[in-house]
Amino acid sequence: VSFSSRPADTPGEGYTSDCPFLLSNILVLSGRAYKGLIEGPEYMDCRCVEIHVEGEPFFLILPKTVLDILDEERSWVDRVGGRLIYPNRIAVRKTEGVSYPYLFRVKGLEPFAVFCNEEFFSSVEREQLKGFDFEPVNQQ
């Protein structure tokens, strides 16, 4: 599953997105989201840096795992000078026996997207976190 951040549906006083933005392929999580989703950076093989914005903790998460699973023939991507500049629709090759990590990047799409497994997706729903915009990935 690929995902991005999005603003609140009804922003207002007291609302804070749990995933306020992605900085390229660096995920930004609120302290609440970090506690609800992640047991520690070792658990998900990510680099993690804590920052504080107006006294509130946020965590910058960079997944270290990069999988070579992009199916370029079935994906729709824009290229300039032979370089991938933006993925419109992402398709991946199904790889038997591979368990996808909690959070990861896809080779060729590293600057654009963060991907997650079903466990991460389910955890976001279970914890009722706001600000995540998930997009299913085509897999064959």
HURAHU-V755181 format. One record per residue. N is the residue number from 1. RES is the residue in one letter. OMEGA is omega as a letter, one per 20 degrees, with the letter a starting at -180 (999 if undefined). NEAR is the number of other C-alpha atoms within 12 Angstrom. Layout:
BEGIN
n & res & omega & near
N & RES & OMEGA & NEAR
N & RES & OMEGA & NEAR
END
This chain:
BEGIN
n & res & omega & near
1 & V & r & 32
2 & S & r & 36
3 & F & r & 33
4 & S & r & 30
5 & S & r & 30
6 & R & r & 22
7 & P & r & 20
8 & A & r & 21
9 & D & r & 14
10 & T & a & 13
11 & P & r & 14
12 & G & a & 10
13 & E & r & 8
14 & G & a & 8
15 & Y & r & 17
16 & T & r & 27
17 & S & r & 30
18 & D & r & 36
19 & C & a & 36
20 & P & r & 30
21 & F & r & 30
22 & L & r & 29
23 & L & a & 21
24 & S & r & 22
25 & N & r & 32
26 & I & a & 32
27 & L & r & 41
28 & V & a & 37
29 & L & r & 40
30 & S & r & 35
31 & G & r & 28
32 & R & r & 23
33 & A & a & 33
34 & Y & a & 30
35 & K & a & 20
36 & G & a & 21
37 & L & a & 32
38 & I & r & 27
39 & E & a & 16
40 & G & a & 19
41 & P & r & 23
42 & E & a & 18
43 & Y & a & 16
44 & M & r & 26
45 & D & a & 22
46 & C & r & 28
47 & R & a & 23
48 & C & r & 25
49 & V & r & 22
50 & E & r & 22
51 & I & r & 17
52 & H & r & 15
53 & V & a & 15
54 & E & r & 7
55 & G & a & 10
56 & E & r & 15
57 & P & r & 21
58 & F & a & 28
59 & F & r & 34
60 & L & a & 29
61 & I & r & 38
62 & L & r & 33
63 & P & a & 33
64 & K & a & 27
65 & T & r & 24
66 & V & a & 26
67 & L & r & 27
68 & D & a & 21
69 & I & a & 30
70 & L & r & 31
71 & D & a & 26
72 & E & r & 24
73 & E & a & 13
74 & R & r & 19
75 & S & r & 24
76 & W & a & 20
77 & V & r & 23
78 & D & r & 17
79 & R & r & 15
80 & V & a & 9
81 & G & r & 7
82 & G & a & 10
83 & R & r & 13
84 & L & r & 21
85 & I & a & 18
86 & Y & r & 21
87 & P & r & 26
88 & N & r & 20
89 & R & a & 24
90 & I & r & 34
91 & A & r & 27
92 & V & r & 29
93 & R & r & 21
94 & K & a & 18
95 & T & a & 15
96 & E & r & 10
97 & G & r & 6
98 & V & r & 12
99 & S & a & 15
100 & Y & r & 26
101 & P & r & 27
102 & Y & r & 34
103 & L & a & 38
104 & F & r & 36
105 & R & r & 37
106 & V & a & 34
107 & K & a & 24
108 & G & r & 27
109 & L & a & 35
110 & E & a & 29
111 & P & a & 24
112 & F & a & 27
113 & A & r & 38
114 & V & r & 44
115 & F & r & 44
116 & C & r & 36
117 & N & a & 26
118 & E & r & 22
119 & E & r & 20
120 & F & r & 31
121 & F & a & 26
122 & S & r & 19
123 & S & r & 22
124 & V & r & 30
125 & E & a & 20
126 & R & a & 14
127 & E & a & 19
128 & Q & a & 18
129 & L & a & 31
130 & K & r & 30
131 & G & r & 30
132 & F & r & 37
133 & D & a & 29
134 & F & r & 25
135 & E & a & 22
136 & P & r & 19
137 & V & r & 30
138 & N & a & 20
139 & Q & r & 19
140 & Q & 999 & 15
END
